[in-house]
Amino acid sequence: MTTDFLTSAKVRRSWYLYDWANSAFSTTVISLFIGPYLTSVAEEGADASGLIYVLGISMRPGSLFPYAISASVLLQVFILPIIGGIADRIKSRNGLLATFAYIGSFATMFLYFVKDGNYGLGAFLLILANLAFGSSIVVANSYLPDLARPDSRDAVSSRGWATGYAGGGLLLLLNIILYAGYESFGVTQGEAVRISLMSAGIWWAIFTIATVRGLKPLNRPQGKVGKEALNAGFKELKSTIKDAKNYPETIKFLIAYLFYNDGIQTVISISGTFAILELKLSEITLVTAIIIVQITALAGSILLGKWAQTFGTKRVVLVTLFVWSVMVLITYALPAGQQNPYLIIAAAIGFVLGGSQALSRSLYSQVIPRKSEAQYFSFYEISERGTSWLGTAAFGLAFGITGSYRSSVLLVLAFFVIGGLLLIKVDIRKAIEQAGNPQPKIV
């Protein structure tokens, strides 16, 4: 009897668990606490003219968070392709995953010490954590072709995202309880935020242990170690760049993904700051919205994964991009103080959030050559979860010019429209053929 799975259920569960572990960083840190908190710390450290200074560059305190996110991704542009090359050749791939997971988790824990106007430390730790987060995801995503055959990739990828939303949502709920009732816990509001940030790092570190142990069976019997692995990483990067011309449809998909996922990541990164500072909504409303997103994203990941098996992955992704565009337009027109419409928008965005990302990941795994998965996923990860750079940079620039977040929303819409139009032109069947991979029944 044949099966669509290449590994045991135990190994796949270990892989799912890394989404459970690292989603604490995406939800508790990026989506909720760090944006408003880092901005408030920067405001405490501002001079008489209301400006802060980072490496001699003056800026408004509200621009620090999006600029820090952008800086972390600019670093990834140079670092992640090398990490991908190493991951494709290193013997202990799970050891490499552990290295970046623990760098990121400990940097997140140390966010606890950011206070009293020390915005420089906060920006540095955020950049380091986000850089390590992206590096670890490159390695984790490279396992996908080893976990399932083409016709089951959508399901496996979607279950990973759903597991992530469940784990990230659970910790987020615990942190919300702490934040909402901070007085009853005997801490200040600022301390509650810092404890929440630290808890995300602890959560990420603890559950990574089970992932690293469970993925040991997928380590290579033959592979590079130490300096040889580093040298192999540079060589593979050079080879990949040279061979990329052989996969034009894959490159077209990657460019499309770069645009529409930058839109997704910008929404994730700035939604909390936008809700509080522009829409004048309460923090409780923001918290409620994030919980709704976690619930609907979990359901959306699973349902859209099933729909992709019926209607085709590319078609379902395009539908999600249309929904994203409509929600961004509605958000732009939403008057300040409108709580219920904002929560409805959050539910709709949550439903397409998990599906658009999970299906994009599985689709990409179909159009990249075997034995170079991590290298190609390094380029993919440059614009992956929480690591947008074009969108957040544009958003920060628009705020710096206008002093308003609302005018920046239309820039985000452009990323969805451009990405969707580019995706329409990608021939997925041809991309799979060019990569030398077996054709699934439906794409």
C-alpha positions as CSV (number, residue, x, y, z in Angstrom):
1,M,0.0,0.0,0.0
2,T,1.5,3.4,-1.0
3,T,1.3,6.5,1.1
4,D,1.7,10.2,0.4
5,F,3.9,10.5,3.5
6,L,7.6,10.0,3.5
7,T,8.1,10.0,7.3
8,S,6.4,8.7,10.4
9,A,3.6,10.7,12.1
10,K,5.9,11.2,15.1
11,V,8.5,13.0,13.0
12,R,5.8,15.2,11.4
13,R,4.4,16.1,14.8
14,S,7.9,17.1,15.8
15,W,8.1,19.4,12.8
16,Y,4.6,20.8,13.6
17,L,5.8,21.6,17.1
18,Y,8.3,24.1,15.9
19,D,5.5,26.2,14.6
20,W,3.9,25.8,18.0
21,A,7.2,27.0,19.6
22,N,8.2,30.0,17.4
23,S,4.7,31.4,17.0
24,A,4.9,32.8,20.5
25,F,7.4,35.3,19.0
26,S,5.0,36.2,16.1
27,T,2.0,36.6,18.3
28,T,3.0,37.9,21.7
29,V,6.0,39.9,20.6
30,I,5.5,41.1,17.0
31,S,1.7,41.3,16.8
32,L,0.9,42.7,20.2
33,F,3.4,44.0,22.6
34,I,6.7,45.1,21.1
35,G,5.4,47.7,18.7
36,P,3.5,49.9,21.2
37,Y,5.9,49.2,24.0
38,L,9.1,50.0,22.1
39,T,7.4,53.1,20.8
40,S,6.6,54.2,24.4
41,V,10.2,53.5,25.5
42,A,11.4,55.5,22.6
43,E,9.1,58.4,23.5
44,E,10.6,58.3,27.0
45,G,14.0,58.7,25.6
46,A,13.1,61.4,23.0
47,D,14.8,64.9,23.3
48,A,13.0,68.2,23.7
49,S,12.2,68.3,20.0
50,G,10.5,64.9,20.2
51,L,13.2,63.0,18.2
52,I,15.3,60.0,19.0
53,Y,18.7,59.1,17.6
54,V,19.9,55.7,16.4
55,L,23.5,55.5,15.0
56,G,23.4,59.2,14.6
57,I,20.1,59.2,12.5
58,S,17.2,61.2,13.9
59,M,13.7,59.9,13.7
60,R,10.3,60.1,15.3
61,P,9.8,57.5,18.1
62,G,6.9,56.0,16.0
63,S,9.3,55.1,13.2
64,L,11.7,53.1,15.4
65,F,9.7,49.8,15.4
66,P,9.1,49.6,11.6
67,Y,12.6,50.6,10.9
68,A,14.0,47.9,13.3
69,I,11.9,45.3,11.5
70,S,13.2,46.5,8.2
71,A,16.8,46.5,9.4
72,S,16.6,42.9,10.5
73,V,15.4,41.9,7.1
74,L,18.0,43.8,5.2
75,L,20.5,41.8,7.2
76,Q,18.7,38.6,6.3
77,V,19.1,39.5,2.6
78,F,22.8,38.8,3.1
79,I,22.8,36.2,5.7
80,L,19.9,33.8,5.0
81,P,21.2,32.6,1.6
82,I,24.4,31.5,3.3
83,I,22.4,29.8,6.0
84,G,20.3,28.0,3.4
85,G,23.5,26.7,1.7
86,I,24.8,25.4,5.0
87,A,21.5,23.7,5.8
88,D,21.5,21.9,2.5
89,R,24.9,20.4,3.2
90,I,25.3,20.1,7.0
91,K,25.1,16.7,8.6
92,S,23.2,17.8,11.7
93,R,20.4,20.0,10.3
94,N,18.5,19.8,13.6
95,G,21.5,21.2,15.4
96,L,21.6,24.2,13.0
97,L,17.9,24.7,13.7
98,A,18.5,24.6,17.5
99,T,21.3,27.2,17.2
100,F,19.2,29.9,15.6
101,A,16.1,29.0,17.7
102,Y,18.1,29.5,20.9
103,I,19.8,32.8,19.7
104,G,16.3,34.1,18.9
105,S,14.6,32.9,22.1
106,F,17.3,34.2,24.4
107,A,17.3,37.6,22.6
108,T,13.5,37.6,23.2
109,M,13.9,36.8,26.8
110,F,16.3,39.7,27.3
111,L,13.6,42.2,26.0
112,Y,12.5,42.0,29.7
113,F,15.3,44.4,30.5
114,V,14.2,47.1,28.0
115,K,12.8,50.1,30.0
116,D,13.4,53.7,31.1
117,G,14.1,55.1,27.7
118,N,16.6,52.4,26.7
119,Y,15.2,52.1,23.2
120,G,18.6,51.3,21.7
121,L,18.8,48.0,23.6
122,G,15.2,47.2,22.5
123,A,15.9,47.8,18.9
124,F,19.1,45.8,18.9
125,L,17.4,42.8,20.6
126,L,14.4,43.0,18.3
127,I,16.7,43.0,15.2
128,L,18.7,40.0,16.6
129,A,15.6,38.0,17.5
130,N,14.0,38.6,14.2
131,L,17.1,37.7,12.3
132,A,17.5,34.4,14.2
133,F,13.8,33.7,13.8
134,G,14.1,34.0,10.0
135,S,17.2,31.9,10.0
136,S,15.5,29.1,12.0
137,I,12.5,29.1,9.7
138,V,14.7,28.6,6.6
139,V,16.0,25.4,8.2
140,A,12.6,24.3,9.4
141,N,10.9,24.9,6.0
142,S,13.6,22.9,4.2
143,Y,12.2,19.7,5.9
144,L,8.9,20.0,4.1
145,P,9.8,18.0,0.9
146,D,11.2,15.3,3.3
147,L,7.9,15.0,5.2
148,A,5.3,14.5,2.4
149,R,4.9,13.7,-1.2
150,P,3.5,16.5,-3.6
151,D,-0.2,15.7,-3.2
152,S,0.1,15.9,0.6
153,R,2.2,19.0,1.0
154,D,-0.8,21.4,1.3
155,A,-2.2,19.3,4.2
156,V,1.1,19.0,6.0
157,S,2.0,22.7,5.6
158,S,-1.4,23.7,6.7
159,R,-1.3,21.6,9.8
160,G,2.0,23.2,10.7
161,W,0.5,26.6,10.5
162,A,-2.6,25.6,12.4
163,T,-0.4,24.1,15.2
164,G,1.4,27.4,15.3
165,Y,-1.7,29.4,15.7
166,A,-2.9,27.1,18.5
167,G,0.4,27.4,20.4
168,G,0.9,31.1,19.8
169,G,-2.7,31.7,20.7
170,L,-2.5,29.8,23.9
171,L,0.5,31.7,25.2
172,L,-1.0,34.9,24.0
173,L,-4.2,34.2,26.0
174,L,-2.1,33.6,29.2
175,N,-0.2,36.9,28.6
176,I,-3.5,38.8,28.0
177,I,-4.8,37.5,31.4
178,L,-1.6,38.8,33.0
179,Y,-1.8,42.1,31.2
180,A,-5.5,42.7,31.8
181,G,-5.2,41.9,35.5
182,Y,-1.7,43.2,36.2
183,E,-2.7,44.8,39.5
184,S,-4.0,41.6,40.9
185,F,-0.7,39.9,40.1
186,G,1.2,42.6,41.9
187,V,3.0,44.1,38.9
188,T,2.9,47.3,37.0
189,Q,1.5,47.5,33.5
190,G,5.0,47.9,32.1
191,E,6.3,44.9,34.0
192,A,3.4,42.8,32.7
193,V,4.5,43.7,29.2
194,R,8.1,42.8,29.9
195,I,7.1,39.5,31.5
196,S,5.0,38.7,28.5
197,L,7.9,39.4,26.1
198,M,10.2,37.2,28.2
199,S,7.6,34.4,28.4
200,A,7.6,34.2,24.5
201,G,11.3,33.5,24.6
202,I,11.0,30.9,27.2
203,W,8.1,29.2,25.4
204,W,10.1,29.3,22.1
205,A,13.2,27.7,23.8
206,I,11.3,25.0,25.7
207,F,9.3,23.5,22.9
208,T,12.2,23.7,20.5
209,I,13.8,20.9,22.5
210,A,11.2,18.4,21.4
211,T,11.4,19.5,17.8
212,V,15.2,19.1,17.7
213,R,15.0,15.6,19.2
214,G,12.2,14.5,17.0
215,L,13.8,15.6,13.7
216,K,17.1,13.6,14.4
217,P,16.0,10.8,12.0
218,L,16.2,13.3,9.1
219,N,19.8,14.2,9.8
220,R,22.0,13.2,6.9
221,P,24.2,10.1,7.2
222,Q,26.8,12.0,5.1
223,G,27.3,15.7,5.4
224,K,29.5,18.6,6.2
225,V,30.5,19.8,9.7
226,G,32.2,22.9,11.1
227,K,34.2,25.0,8.7
228,E,33.5,22.6,5.8
229,A,29.7,23.3,6.2
230,L,30.4,27.1,6.1
231,N,32.5,26.8,3.0
232,A,29.8,24.6,1.4
233,G,27.2,27.2,2.2
234,F,29.1,29.9,0.2
235,K,29.7,27.5,-2.7
236,E,26.1,26.5,-2.9
237,L,25.0,30.1,-2.8
238,K,27.2,30.8,-5.8
239,S,25.9,27.7,-7.6
240,T,22.3,28.6,-6.9
241,I,22.6,32.1,-8.3
242,K,24.3,30.7,-11.4
243,D,21.6,28.0,-11.9
244,A,18.6,30.2,-11.1
245,K,18.1,31.0,-14.8
246,N,17.1,27.4,-15.3
247,Y,14.0,28.0,-13.2
248,P,12.3,31.1,-14.6
249,E,8.8,30.2,-13.4
250,T,10.1,29.6,-9.9
251,I,11.7,33.0,-9.9
252,K,8.5,34.6,-11.1
253,F,6.6,33.0,-8.2
254,L,9.2,34.2,-5.8
255,I,8.9,37.8,-7.0
256,A,5.1,37.6,-6.7
257,Y,5.4,36.2,-3.2
258,L,7.9,38.9,-2.3
259,F,5.2,41.5,-3.0
260,Y,2.1,40.0,-1.6
261,N,3.8,38.5,1.5
262,D,5.4,41.9,2.2
263,G,1.8,43.2,2.4
264,I,0.8,40.4,4.8
265,Q,3.8,40.9,7.0
266,T,3.4,44.7,7.1
267,V,-0.2,44.2,8.3
268,I,1.0,41.7,11.0
269,S,3.8,44.1,12.2
270,I,1.9,47.3,12.4
271,S,-1.7,46.3,13.1
272,G,-1.4,46.7,16.9
273,T,0.3,50.1,16.6
274,F,-2.2,51.3,13.9
275,A,-5.2,50.2,16.1
276,I,-4.1,52.0,19.2
277,L,-2.4,55.1,17.8
278,E,-4.5,55.8,14.6
279,L,-7.9,54.2,15.3
280,K,-7.8,55.2,18.9
281,L,-9.0,51.7,20.0
282,S,-8.4,50.4,23.5
283,E,-5.8,47.8,24.2
284,I,-8.5,45.4,25.2
285,T,-10.1,45.8,21.8
286,L,-6.7,45.0,20.2
287,V,-6.2,42.0,22.4
288,T,-9.7,40.7,21.5
289,A,-8.9,41.2,17.8
290,I,-5.7,39.2,18.1
291,I,-7.5,36.3,19.9
292,I,-10.1,36.3,17.1
293,V,-7.3,36.2,14.5
294,Q,-5.7,33.2,16.2
295,I,-9.0,31.3,16.2
296,T,-10.0,32.1,12.7
297,A,-6.5,31.6,11.3
298,L,-6.4,28.1,12.8
299,A,-9.7,27.3,11.1
300,G,-8.7,29.0,7.9
301,S,-5.4,27.1,7.7
302,I,-7.2,23.8,7.8
303,L,-10.2,24.7,5.6
304,L,-8.3,26.5,2.9
305,G,-5.8,23.5,2.8
306,K,-8.7,21.2,2.1
307,W,-10.2,23.6,-0.5
308,A,-6.8,23.7,-2.3
309,Q,-7.0,20.0,-2.8
310,T,-10.3,20.6,-4.7
311,F,-9.9,23.9,-6.5
312,G,-6.1,24.2,-6.8
313,T,-3.6,25.8,-4.5
314,K,-2.9,28.8,-6.8
315,R,-6.6,29.6,-7.2
316,V,-7.1,29.6,-3.4
317,V,-4.1,31.8,-2.8
318,L,-5.4,34.3,-5.3
319,V,-8.8,34.4,-3.6
320,T,-7.1,35.1,-0.2
321,L,-5.2,38.0,-1.8
322,F,-8.5,39.5,-3.0
323,V,-9.9,39.2,0.5
324,W,-6.7,40.9,1.9
325,S,-7.1,43.8,-0.5
326,V,-10.7,44.3,0.4
327,M,-10.0,44.3,4.1
328,V,-7.2,46.8,3.7
329,L,-9.5,49.2,1.8
330,I,-12.1,48.9,4.5
331,T,-9.5,49.5,7.2
332,Y,-8.3,52.7,5.4
333,A,-11.9,54.1,5.4
334,L,-12.7,53.0,9.0
335,P,-13.4,55.9,11.3
336,A,-11.5,56.1,14.6
337,G,-13.2,54.5,17.6
338,Q,-15.1,51.9,15.6
339,Q,-14.6,48.7,17.6
340,N,-17.1,46.2,16.1
341,P,-16.1,46.8,12.4
342,Y,-12.5,46.4,13.4
343,L,-13.2,43.0,15.0
344,I,-15.0,41.8,11.9
345,I,-12.1,42.8,9.8
346,A,-9.8,40.9,12.2
347,A,-11.9,37.8,11.8
348,A,-11.8,38.0,8.0
349,I,-8.0,38.6,7.9
350,G,-7.4,35.8,10.3
351,F,-9.3,33.3,8.1
352,V,-7.1,34.1,5.1
353,L,-3.9,34.7,7.0
354,G,-3.0,31.1,7.8
355,G,-4.2,29.7,4.5
356,S,-2.4,32.2,2.3
357,Q,0.9,31.6,4.1
358,A,0.6,27.8,4.5
359,L,-0.4,27.2,0.8
360,S,2.3,29.6,-0.5
361,R,4.9,27.5,1.5
362,S,3.6,24.2,0.1
363,L,3.3,25.6,-3.4
364,Y,6.9,26.9,-3.3
365,S,8.2,23.5,-2.1
366,Q,6.8,22.1,-5.4
367,V,8.8,24.4,-7.6
368,I,12.3,24.3,-6.2
369,P,14.9,21.6,-7.0
370,R,15.6,18.8,-4.6
371,K,18.7,18.8,-2.5
372,S,18.7,22.6,-2.5
373,E,15.5,23.2,-0.5
374,A,17.1,25.2,2.3
375,Q,19.0,27.4,-0.2
376,Y,15.8,28.3,-2.0
377,F,13.8,28.7,1.2
378,S,16.4,31.2,2.3
379,F,15.2,33.5,-0.5
380,Y,11.6,32.7,0.3
381,E,12.2,33.5,4.0
382,I,13.5,37.0,3.2
383,S,9.9,38.1,3.0
384,E,8.3,35.5,5.3
385,R,6.5,35.9,8.6
386,G,7.3,39.0,10.6
387,T,10.3,39.9,8.3
388,S,8.8,42.3,5.8
389,W,11.2,45.0,4.7
390,L,9.7,46.9,1.7
391,G,6.3,47.3,3.3
392,T,7.5,48.3,6.8
393,A,10.1,50.6,5.4
394,A,7.4,52.3,3.2
395,F,5.1,52.5,6.2
396,G,7.7,54.0,8.4
397,L,8.7,56.5,5.7
398,A,5.1,57.6,5.1
399,F,4.6,58.1,8.9
400,G,7.8,60.1,9.1
401,I,6.5,62.4,6.3
402,T,2.9,62.7,7.2
403,G,2.8,61.9,11.0
404,S,-0.2,59.6,10.3
405,Y,-0.4,55.9,9.9
406,R,-3.6,56.0,7.9
407,S,-2.1,57.4,4.8
408,S,0.4,54.5,4.8
409,V,-2.4,51.9,4.5
410,L,-2.8,52.5,0.7
411,L,0.8,51.7,0.2
412,V,0.2,48.2,1.8
413,L,-2.7,47.7,-0.7
414,A,-0.4,48.1,-3.6
415,F,1.7,45.2,-2.4
416,F,-1.3,42.8,-2.5
417,V,-2.4,44.0,-6.0
418,I,1.0,43.8,-7.6
419,G,1.7,40.4,-6.0
420,G,-1.6,39.0,-7.1
421,L,-1.2,40.2,-10.7
422,L,2.3,38.7,-10.8
423,L,1.1,35.4,-9.4
424,I,-1.6,35.1,-12.1
425,K,1.1,35.0,-14.7
426,V,3.1,32.2,-13.0
427,D,2.7,28.8,-14.8
428,I,2.9,26.4,-11.8
429,R,2.9,23.2,-13.9
430,K,5.8,24.5,-15.9
431,A,7.7,25.6,-12.8
432,I,7.3,22.1,-11.3
433,E,8.6,20.6,-14.6
434,Q,11.6,22.9,-14.7
435,A,12.5,22.0,-11.1
436,G,12.4,18.3,-12.0
437,N,9.7,17.4,-9.5
438,P,6.7,15.0,-9.8
439,Q,3.5,16.7,-10.8
440,P,0.6,16.7,-8.2
441,K,-2.9,16.0,-9.4
442,I,-4.1,19.6,-8.7
443,V,-2.1,22.8,-8.4
